[in-house]
């Protein structure tokens, strides 16, 4: 299983519309990636490690795929549309990590 994590760093000037992300952006991603996408998780950052400290990421999205090749083949045709939607919900520049789920 491959997990694609999209991390949105929290800065003092970060804006993030969680409603748009959950209700519009991620459903659009699900429709475009179709059956290649095996699961979706969305996290909203609430705090850092120390009580009361800000979360390092305002939000994190996770997409699950059977393989790296499946992810690449399903995402590539829709990459432009998906990326162009980002400014509609945030000014944070996302970081991407692709990992193999080991447990």
N, CA, C and O atoms as CSV, one atom per row, in Angstrom:
chain,resi,resn,atom,element,x,y,z
A,1,UNK,N,N,0.860,-1.181,0.000
A,1,UNK,CA,C,0.000,0.000,0.000
A,1,UNK,C,C,0.900,1.236,0.000
A,1,UNK,O,O,1.887,1.309,0.732
A,2,UNK,N,N,0.533,2.200,-0.837
A,2,UNK,CA,C,1.251,3.471,-0.940
A,2,UNK,C,C,0.357,4.576,-0.372
A,2,UNK,O,O,-0.840,4.630,-0.652
A,3,UNK,N,N,0.962,5.451,0.426
A,3,UNK,CA,C,0.226,6.584,0.979
A,3,UNK,C,C,0.870,7.872,0.471
A,3,UNK,O,O,2.062,8.109,0.671
A,4,UNK,N,N,0.067,8.690,-0.184
A,4,UNK,CA,C,0.505,10.005,-0.630
A,4,UNK,C,C,-0.029,10.999,0.398
A,4,UNK,O,O,-1.240,11.147,0.563
A,5,UNK,N,N,0.888,11.677,1.087
A,5,UNK,CA,C,0.505,12.661,2.105
A,5,UNK,C,C,0.759,14.054,1.562
A,5,UNK,O,O,1.839,14.349,1.050
A,6,UNK,N,N,-0.250,14.909,1.679
A,6,UNK,CA,C,-0.158,16.296,1.241
A,6,UNK,C,C,-0.241,17.140,2.499
A,6,UNK,O,O,-1.299,17.243,3.121
A,7,UNK,N,N,0.878,17.743,2.870
A,7,UNK,CA,C,0.990,18.482,4.124
A,7,UNK,C,C,0.960,19.980,3.837
A,7,UNK,O,O,1.716,20.469,2.998
A,8,UNK,N,N,0.100,20.695,4.522
A,8,UNK,CA,C,-0.056,22.132,4.336
A,8,UNK,C,C,0.532,22.848,5.550
A,8,UNK,O,O,-0.106,22.904,6.602
A,9,UNK,N,N,1.767,23.408,5.414
A,9,UNK,CA,C,2.418,24.063,6.546
A,9,UNK,C,C,1.612,25.246,7.091
A,9,UNK,O,O,0.990,26.006,6.349
A,10,UNK,N,N,1.653,25.364,8.413
A,10,UNK,CA,C,0.986,26.460,9.126
A,10,UNK,C,C,1.980,27.601,9.281
A,10,UNK,O,O,3.058,27.417,9.846
A,11,UNK,N,N,1.624,28.774,8.784
A,11,UNK,CA,C,2.413,29.981,8.988
A,11,UNK,C,C,1.499,31.031,9.601
A,11,UNK,O,O,0.287,30.832,9.687
A,12,UNK,N,N,2.068,32.132,10.022
A,12,UNK,CA,C,1.253,33.180,10.648
A,12,UNK,C,C,0.218,33.757,9.671
A,12,UNK,O,O,-0.832,34.237,10.099
A,13,UNK,N,N,0.506,33.712,8.369
A,13,UNK,CA,C,-0.417,34.277,7.386
A,13,UNK,C,C,-1.211,33.209,6.620
A,13,UNK,O,O,-1.810,33.507,5.586
A,14,UNK,N,N,-1.215,31.974,7.120
A,14,UNK,CA,C,-1.890,30.891,6.407
A,14,UNK,C,C,-3.404,31.016,6.499
A,14,UNK,O,O,-3.972,31.210,7.574
A,15,UNK,N,N,-4.030,30.900,5.345
A,15,UNK,CA,C,-5.492,30.795,5.253
A,15,UNK,C,C,-5.807,29.406,4.718
A,15,UNK,O,O,-5.146,28.923,3.799
A,16,UNK,N,N,-6.817,28.765,5.297
A,16,UNK,CA,C,-7.205,27.433,4.835
A,16,UNK,C,C,-8.702,27.286,5.027
A,16,UNK,O,O,-9.207,27.410,6.143
A,17,UNK,N,N,-9.409,27.022,3.943
A,17,UNK,CA,C,-10.861,26.838,3.987
A,17,UNK,C,C,-11.138,25.334,4.056
A,17,UNK,O,O,-11.233,24.661,3.029
A,18,UNK,N,N,-11.266,24.817,5.286
A,18,UNK,CA,C,-11.454,23.383,5.489
A,18,UNK,C,C,-12.748,22.888,4.851
A,18,UNK,O,O,-12.789,21.774,4.329
A,19,UNK,N,N,-13.801,23.698,4.887
A,19,UNK,CA,C,-15.069,23.291,4.272
A,19,UNK,C,C,-14.904,23.055,2.783
A,19,UNK,O,O,-15.394,22.056,2.255
A,20,UNK,N,N,-14.220,23.962,2.102
A,20,UNK,CA,C,-13.988,23.779,0.660
A,20,UNK,C,C,-13.144,22.527,0.425
A,20,UNK,O,O,-13.442,21.736,-0.470
A,21,UNK,N,N,-12.100,22.346,1.219
A,21,UNK,CA,C,-11.200,21.206,1.052
A,21,UNK,C,C,-11.948,19.879,1.196
A,21,UNK,O,O,-11.781,18.970,0.383
A,22,UNK,N,N,-12.772,19.781,2.236
A,22,UNK,CA,C,-13.499,18.535,2.524
A,22,UNK,C,C,-14.707,18.344,1.602
A,22,UNK,O,O,-14.974,17.231,1.151
A,23,UNK,N,N,-15.429,19.419,1.327
A,23,UNK,CA,C,-16.687,19.296,0.582
A,23,UNK,C,C,-16.541,19.394,-0.934
A,23,UNK,O,O,-17.406,18.920,-1.671
A,24,UNK,N,N,-15.445,20.008,-1.409
A,24,UNK,CA,C,-15.318,20.208,-2.853
A,24,UNK,C,C,-14.016,19.640,-3.426
A,24,UNK,O,O,-14.036,18.869,-4.386
A,25,UNK,N,N,-12.882,20.030,-2.825
A,25,UNK,CA,C,-11.605,19.610,-3.405
A,25,UNK,C,C,-11.397,18.095,-3.325
A,25,UNK,O,O,-11.150,17.447,-4.342
A,26,UNK,N,N,-11.493,17.542,-2.141
A,26,UNK,CA,C,-11.236,16.105,-2.003
A,26,UNK,C,C,-12.264,15.245,-2.750
A,26,UNK,O,O,-11.873,14.232,-3.329
A,27,UNK,N,N,-13.545,15.593,-2.767
A,27,UNK,CA,C,-14.469,14.825,-3.610
A,27,UNK,C,C,-14.107,14.894,-5.096
A,27,UNK,O,O,-14.276,13.912,-5.819
A,28,UNK,N,N,-13.605,16.057,-5.560
A,28,UNK,CA,C,-13.168,16.168,-6.942
A,28,UNK,C,C,-11.970,15.245,-7.184
A,28,UNK,O,O,-11.902,14.571,-8.212
A,29,UNK,N,N,-11.039,15.216,-6.251
A,29,UNK,CA,C,-9.885,14.318,-6.362
A,29,UNK,C,C,-10.366,12.868,-6.417
A,29,UNK,O,O,-9.884,12.088,-7.239
A,30,UNK,N,N,-11.297,12.506,-5.563
A,30,UNK,CA,C,-11.830,11.137,-5.557
A,30,UNK,C,C,-12.459,10.779,-6.903
A,30,UNK,O,O,-12.239,9.685,-7.424
A,31,UNK,N,N,-13.236,11.697,-7.457
A,31,UNK,CA,C,-13.866,11.429,-8.762
A,31,UNK,C,C,-12.814,11.248,-9.857
A,31,UNK,O,O,-12.928,10.342,-10.683
A,32,UNK,N,N,-11.800,12.098,-9.866
A,32,UNK,CA,C,-10.786,12.035,-10.918
A,32,UNK,C,C,-9.928,10.770,-10.804
A,32,UNK,O,O,-9.594,10.163,-11.821
A,33,UNK,N,N,-9.574,10.374,-9.606
A,33,UNK,CA,C,-8.686,9.220,-9.435
A,33,UNK,C,C,-9.429,7.895,-9.483
A,33,UNK,O,O,-8.823,6.845,-9.697
A,34,UNK,N,N,-10.740,7.944,-9.283
A,34,UNK,CA,C,-11.582,6.765,-9.452
A,34,UNK,C,C,-11.186,5.572,-8.607
A,34,UNK,O,O,-10.783,5.717,-7.453
A,35,UNK,N,N,-11.304,4.392,-9.191
A,35,UNK,CA,C,-11.093,3.154,-8.437
A,35,UNK,C,C,-9.629,2.925,-8.074
A,35,UNK,O,O,-9.335,2.044,-7.267
A,36,UNK,N,N,-8.703,3.695,-8.648
A,36,UNK,CA,C,-7.292,3.586,-8.257
A,36,UNK,C,C,-7.092,4.032,-6.812
A,36,UNK,O,O,-6.196,3.550,-6.121
A,37,UNK,N,N,-7.938,4.958,-6.366
A,37,UNK,CA,C,-7.858,5.492,-5.010
A,37,UNK,C,C,-8.553,4.541,-4.050
A,37,UNK,O,O,-9.753,4.293,-4.171
A,38,UNK,N,N,-7.798,4.011,-3.097
A,38,UNK,CA,C,-8.330,3.006,-2.170
A,38,UNK,C,C,-8.791,3.595,-0.843
A,38,UNK,O,O,-9.505,2.929,-0.094
A,39,UNK,N,N,-8.401,4.826,-0.538
A,39,UNK,CA,C,-8.826,5.449,0.707
A,39,UNK,C,C,-8.379,6.891,0.776
A,39,UNK,O,O,-7.405,7.289,0.136
A,40,UNK,N,N,-9.108,7.672,1.567
A,40,UNK,CA,C,-8.825,9.095,1.744
A,40,UNK,C,C,-8.975,9.427,3.222
A,40,UNK,O,O,-9.925,8.992,3.872
A,41,UNK,N,N,-8.036,10.194,3.741
A,41,UNK,CA,C,-8.108,10.710,5.102
A,41,UNK,C,C,-7.778,12.191,5.059
A,41,UNK,O,O,-6.905,12.610,4.299
A,42,UNK,N,N,-8.465,12.985,5.861
A,42,UNK,CA,C,-8.173,14.406,5.986
A,42,UNK,C,C,-8.016,14.713,7.466
A,42,UNK,O,O,-8.878,14.374,8.277
A,43,UNK,N,N,-6.908,15.357,7.807
A,43,UNK,CA,C,-6.650,15.776,9.183
A,43,UNK,C,C,-6.630,17.297,9.246
A,43,UNK,O,O,-6.088,17.957,8.359
A,44,UNK,N,N,-7.216,17.840,10.287
A,44,UNK,CA,C,-7.110,19.270,10.568
A,44,UNK,C,C,-6.198,19.412,11.770
A,44,UNK,O,O,-6.479,18.861,12.834
A,45,UNK,N,N,-5.101,20.151,11.607
A,45,UNK,CA,C,-4.167,20.345,12.715
A,45,UNK,C,C,-4.818,21.111,13.852
A,45,UNK,O,O,-5.498,22.114,13.634
A,46,UNK,N,N,-4.601,20.624,15.074
A,46,UNK,CA,C,-5.179,21.318,16.236
A,46,UNK,C,C,-4.119,21.860,17.192
A,46,UNK,O,O,-4.351,22.875,17.849
A,47,UNK,N,N,-2.965,21.209,17.283
A,47,UNK,CA,C,-1.880,21.736,18.105
A,47,UNK,C,C,-0.608,20.961,17.817
A,47,UNK,O,O,-0.623,19.911,17.174
A,48,UNK,N,N,0.489,21.507,18.310
A,48,UNK,CA,C,1.773,20.835,18.196
A,48,UNK,C,C,1.983,19.907,19.380
A,48,UNK,O,O,1.048,19.613,20.125
A,49,UNK,N,N,3.213,19.450,19.546
A,49,UNK,CA,C,3.531,18.496,20.604
A,49,UNK,C,C,3.313,19.092,21.999
A,49,UNK,O,O,2.805,18.412,22.890
A,50,UNK,N,N,3.690,20.343,22.188
A,50,UNK,CA,C,3.517,20.993,23.485
A,50,UNK,C,C,2.106,21.551,23.600
A,50,UNK,O,O,1.603,22.136,22.640
A,51,UNK,N,N,1.458,21.388,24.743
A,51,UNK,CA,C,0.104,21.924,24.916
A,51,UNK,C,C,0.051,23.415,24.580
A,51,UNK,O,O,0.879,24.201,25.042
A,52,UNK,N,N,-0.925,23.779,23.779
A,52,UNK,CA,C,-1.121,25.171,23.414
A,52,UNK,C,C,-0.255,25.663,22.270
A,52,UNK,O,O,-0.424,26.792,21.811
A,53,UNK,N,N,0.676,24.832,21.798
A,53,UNK,CA,C,1.511,25.265,20.678
A,53,UNK,C,C,0.746,25.065,19.367
A,53,UNK,O,O,-0.101,24.177,19.267
A,54,UNK,N,N,1.046,25.886,18.374
A,54,UNK,CA,C,0.319,25.747,17.102
A,54,UNK,C,C,0.699,24.454,16.379
A,54,UNK,O,O,1.818,23.959,16.509
A,55,UNK,N,N,-0.231,23.933,15.636
A,55,UNK,CA,C,0.029,22.744,14.811
A,55,UNK,C,C,1.027,23.119,13.717
A,55,UNK,O,O,0.913,24.200,13.138
A,56,UNK,N,N,1.997,22.261,13.420
A,56,UNK,CA,C,2.939,22.582,12.343
A,56,UNK,C,C,2.278,22.571,10.961
A,56,UNK,O,O,2.765,23.208,10.026
A,57,UNK,N,N,1.167,21.841,10.844
A,57,UNK,CA,C,0.428,21.766,9.581
A,57,UNK,C,C,-1.024,22.121,9.848
A,57,UNK,O,O,-1.644,21.583,10.765
A,58,UNK,N,N,-1.561,23.024,9.049
A,58,UNK,CA,C,-2.958,23.419,9.191
A,58,UNK,C,C,-3.866,22.263,8.792
A,58,UNK,O,O,-4.956,22.099,9.341
A,59,UNK,N,N,-3.405,21.457,7.824
A,59,UNK,CA,C,-4.164,20.288,7.370
A,59,UNK,C,C,-3.211,19.309,6.702
A,59,UNK,O,O,-2.139,19.677,6.223
A,60,UNK,N,N,-3.636,18.051,6.687
A,60,UNK,CA,C,-2.897,17.002,5.983
A,60,UNK,C,C,-3.926,16.119,5.293
A,60,UNK,O,O,-4.890,15.670,5.913
A,61,UNK,N,N,-3.715,15.875,4.013
A,61,UNK,CA,C,-4.549,14.937,3.274
A,61,UNK,C,C,-3.746,13.687,2.977
A,61,UNK,O,O,-2.551,13.767,2.694
A,62,UNK,N,N,-4.394,12.531,3.038
A,62,UNK,CA,C,-3.731,11.268,2.747
A,62,UNK,C,C,-4.540,10.523,1.698
A,62,UNK,O,O,-5.760,10.403,1.812
A,63,UNK,N,N,-3.852,10.023,0.676
A,63,UNK,CA,C,-4.479,9.252,-0.390
A,63,UNK,C,C,-3.804,7.884,-0.429
A,63,UNK,O,O,-2.576,7.797,-0.429
A,64,UNK,N,N,-4.594,6.823,-0.463
A,64,UNK,CA,C,-4.057,5.463,-0.449
A,64,UNK,C,C,-4.231,4.787,-1.804
A,64,UNK,O,O,-5.287,4.876,-2.431
A,65,UNK,N,N,-3.176,4.112,-2.239
A,65,UNK,CA,C,-3.145,3.408,-3.523
A,65,UNK,C,C,-2.479,2.052,-3.343
A,65,UNK,O,O,-1.698,1.859,-2.411
A,66,UNK,N,N,-2.785,1.119,-4.227
A,66,UNK,CA,C,-2.157,-0.203,-4.183
A,66,UNK,C,C,-0.669,-0.147,-4.504
A,66,UNK,O,O,0.112,-0.915,-3.942
A,67,UNK,N,N,-0.262,0.760,-5.410
A,67,UNK,CA,C,1.142,0.832,-5.806
A,67,UNK,C,C,1.494,2.247,-6.260
A,67,UNK,O,O,0.619,3.066,-6.542
A,68,UNK,N,N,2.781,2.508,-6.321
A,68,UNK,CA,C,3.258,3.799,-6.807
A,68,UNK,C,C,2.854,3.999,-8.263
A,68,UNK,O,O,2.478,5.102,-8.660
A,69,UNK,N,N,2.931,2.945,-9.051
A,69,UNK,CA,C,2.569,3.024,-10.464
A,69,UNK,C,C,1.081,3.356,-10.644
A,69,UNK,O,O,0.714,4.129,-11.529
A,70,UNK,N,N,0.241,2.771,-9.802
A,70,UNK,CA,C,-1.195,3.062,-9.862
A,70,UNK,C,C,-1.456,4.530,-9.535
A,70,UNK,O,O,-2.250,5.191,-10.204
A,71,UNK,N,N,-0.783,5.033,-8.502
A,71,UNK,CA,C,-0.919,6.449,-8.155
A,71,UNK,C,C,-0.502,7.327,-9.333
A,71,UNK,O,O,-1.247,8.215,-9.747
A,72,UNK,N,N,0.686,7.074,-9.868
A,72,UNK,CA,C,1.210,7.909,-10.944
A,72,UNK,C,C,0.312,7.878,-12.178
A,72,UNK,O,O,0.069,8.914,-12.796
A,73,UNK,N,N,-0.172,6.712,-12.530
A,73,UNK,CA,C,-1.024,6.579,-13.723
A,73,UNK,C,C,-2.374,7.266,-13.538
A,73,UNK,O,O,-2.917,7.827,-14.490
A,74,UNK,N,N,-2.920,7.228,-12.325
A,74,UNK,CA,C,-4.233,7.835,-12.094
A,74,UNK,C,C,-4.139,9.348,-11.886
A,74,UNK,O,O,-5.056,10.081,-12.256
A,75,UNK,N,N,-3.043,9.816,-11.300
A,75,UNK,CA,C,-2.912,11.234,-10.986
A,75,UNK,C,C,-2.478,12.070,-12.189
A,75,UNK,O,O,-2.984,13.173,-12.396
A,76,UNK,N,N,-1.551,11.552,-12.974
A,76,UNK,CA,C,-0.954,12.340,-14.062
A,76,UNK,C,C,-1.966,13.016,-14.994
A,76,UNK,O,O,-1.792,14.192,-15.313
A,77,UNK,N,N,-3.017,12.318,-15.443
A,77,UNK,CA,C,-3.952,12.971,-16.364
A,77,UNK,C,C,-4.745,14.118,-15.735
A,77,UNK,O,O,-5.310,14.946,-16.449
A,78,UNK,N,N,-4.790,14.169,-14.402
A,78,UNK,CA,C,-5.609,15.163,-13.702
A,78,UNK,C,C,-4.785,16.137,-12.866
A,78,UNK,O,O,-5.342,16.997,-12.183
A,79,UNK,N,N,-3.468,16.006,-12.916
A,79,UNK,CA,C,-2.588,16.801,-12.061
A,79,UNK,C,C,-2.837,18.298,-12.200
A,79,UNK,O,O,-2.944,18.998,-11.193
A,80,UNK,N,N,-2.930,18.795,-13.416
A,80,UNK,CA,C,-3.111,20.232,-13.638
A,80,UNK,C,C,-4.393,20.730,-12.984
A,80,UNK,O,O,-4.376,21.746,-12.289
A,81,UNK,N,N,-5.492,20.036,-13.196
A,81,UNK,CA,C,-6.780,20.452,-12.618
A,81,UNK,C,C,-6.728,20.419,-11.088
A,81,UNK,O,O,-7.218,21.339,-10.432
A,82,UNK,N,N,-6.151,19.389,-10.531
A,82,UNK,CA,C,-6.085,19.244,-9.072
A,82,UNK,C,C,-5.219,20.341,-8.471
A,82,UNK,O,O,-5.616,20.975,-7.493
A,83,UNK,N,N,-4.050,20.571,-9.039
A,83,UNK,CA,C,-3.131,21.589,-8.517
A,83,UNK,C,C,-3.710,22.992,-8.684
A,83,UNK,O,O,-3.547,23.836,-7.802
A,84,UNK,N,N,-4.377,23.247,-9.794
A,84,UNK,CA,C,-4.961,24.580,-10.007
A,84,UNK,C,C,-6.104,24.885,-9.054
A,84,UNK,O,O,-6.495,26.044,-8.920
A,85,UNK,N,N,-6.648,23.879,-8.392
A,85,UNK,CA,C,-7.728,24.093,-7.430
A,85,UNK,C,C,-7.199,24.529,-6.059
A,85,UNK,O,O,-7.959,25.064,-5.253
A,86,UNK,N,N,-5.926,24.312,-5.787
A,86,UNK,CA,C,-5.357,24.611,-4.461
A,86,UNK,C,C,-5.584,26.053,-4.026
A,86,UNK,O,O,-5.999,26.256,-2.885
A,87,UNK,N,N,-5.342,27.075,-4.856
A,87,UNK,CA,C,-5.549,28.452,-4.401
A,87,UNK,C,C,-6.996,28.774,-4.002
A,87,UNK,O,O,-7.243,29.799,-3.367
A,88,UNK,N,N,-7.940,27.920,-4.363
A,88,UNK,CA,C,-9.332,28.155,-3.982
A,88,UNK,C,C,-9.577,27.868,-2.500
A,88,UNK,O,O,-10.597,28.292,-1.957
A,89,UNK,N,N,-8.666,27.159,-1.840
A,89,UNK,CA,C,-8.880,26.863,-0.421
A,89,UNK,C,C,-7.702,27.209,0.485
A,89,UNK,O,O,-7.854,27.200,1.707
A,90,UNK,N,N,-6.529,27.514,-0.082
A,90,UNK,CA,C,-5.415,27.873,0.802
A,90,UNK,C,C,-4.345,28.683,0.083
A,90,UNK,O,O,-4.228,28.647,-1.142
A,91,UNK,N,N,-3.571,29.411,0.875
A,91,UNK,CA,C,-2.378,30.088,0.379
A,91,UNK,C,C,-1.114,29.360,0.849
A,91,UNK,O,O,0.000,29.826,0.611
A,92,UNK,N,N,-1.290,28.231,1.508
A,92,UNK,CA,C,-0.172,27.412,1.963
A,92,UNK,C,C,0.335,26.555,0.808
A,92,UNK,O,O,-0.456,25.942,0.092
A,93,UNK,N,N,1.647,26.515,0.630
A,93,UNK,CA,C,2.219,25.689,-0.437
A,93,UNK,C,C,2.423,24.273,0.107
A,93,UNK,O,O,3.224,24.071,1.019
A,94,UNK,N,N,1.708,23.296,-0.444
A,94,UNK,CA,C,1.761,21.946,0.120
A,94,UNK,C,C,3.095,21.241,-0.119
A,94,UNK,O,O,3.770,21.450,-1.127
A,95,UNK,N,N,3.440,20.402,0.847
A,95,UNK,CA,C,4.567,19.491,0.736
A,95,UNK,C,C,3.994,18.112,0.474
A,95,UNK,O,O,2.956,17.754,1.031
A,96,UNK,N,N,4.654,17.343,-0.361
A,96,UNK,CA,C,4.161,16.014,-0.715
A,96,UNK,C,C,5.169,14.976,-0.235
A,96,UNK,O,O,6.374,15.108,-0.449
A,97,UNK,N,N,4.650,13.946,0.415
A,97,UNK,CA,C,5.483,12.790,0.765
A,97,UNK,C,C,4.759,11.531,0.303
A,97,UNK,O,O,3.568,11.351,0.556
A,98,UNK,N,N,5.495,10.673,-0.372
A,98,UNK,CA,C,4.955,9.382,-0.810
A,98,UNK,C,C,5.678,8.319,0.000
A,98,UNK,O,O,6.907,8.247,0.010
A,99,UNK,N,N,4.896,7.506,0.671
A,99,UNK,CA,C,5.485,6.474,1.512
A,99,UNK,C,C,4.849,5.122,1.297
A,99,UNK,O,O,3.723,5.008,0.812
A,100,UNK,N,N,5.592,4.104,1.666
A,100,UNK,CA,C,5.061,2.749,1.634
A,100,UNK,C,C,4.573,2.418,3.040
A,100,UNK,O,O,5.333,2.504,4.005
A,101,UNK,N,N,3.305,2.040,3.148
A,101,UNK,CA,C,2.729,1.681,4.439
A,101,UNK,C,C,3.305,0.328,4.839
A,101,UNK,O,O,3.182,-0.650,4.102
A,102,UNK,N,N,3.922,0.279,5.989
A,102,UNK,CA,C,4.582,-0.931,6.425
A,102,UNK,C,C,3.821,-1.659,7.530
A,102,UNK,O,O,4.117,-2.814,7.834
A,103,UNK,N,N,2.861,-0.997,8.119
A,103,UNK,CA,C,2.139,-1.609,9.226
A,103,UNK,C,C,0.741,-1.064,9.330
A,103,UNK,O,O,-0.015,-1.470,10.213
